[in-house]
Amino acid sequence: MYITERAVFELRNDGVCLTEIAHGIDLQTQVLDLMDFKPKVDGVPKIMDSKIFS
């Protein structure tokens, strides 16, 4: 797993998959547009538990 303040990624056999994003983050402009590669996204990513930011 790769955990940042904006998103959580998981390394799988088929590549890097985005699994969760932080509340209030715009997935496209604040995560995907800033990356040098396109991670796999299975459906809609879950929202990270807001308690971890307290």
N, C-alpha and C positions, 0 to 999 in steps of 0.2 A: 504494500500500500504506500501511496505517496499522499501526504496530507499537507495542505496549505491553508492559509487563512480564508481562501475563497472556494476551494474545491477539494474533493477526495477522488483519487485515481487508484485503480487497481491494475496490477500487471497480470495479464492472463496469457494463456497459450497463444491467443490470436492477436495480442497487442495490448496497448494501454487503453483502459476503459474508464470513462468518467462516471462515477457512481453517485456523488452527492455534491451539492453546492450550498454555500452559505445563504441565509435569509437576506433578501434585498439585493443580491448580486444579479446583474444582468449576464446571463450565461454567454450570450454572443459577444457583447462588447467588452466585458470585463474578464473573460476567461478565454474563449475560443479564438477571438481575433488577436490575442496577444501571444498565442502559441505558435511555434515553428512547425508543428505537425497537427493533424486532426485526430483526436482520440476517438475511440468508438464510444457511442452513447446508446445504451439500451433503453429506449423509451424516454421517459421524463426522469431526470435525476432526482433523488430524494433531497429534502432540505436538511442540512446539518442541524443537530440539536443545538438550540440557542444557549443552553446552559454552559456549553464549553467556552463561550465567549464572555462569561461573567467572571 
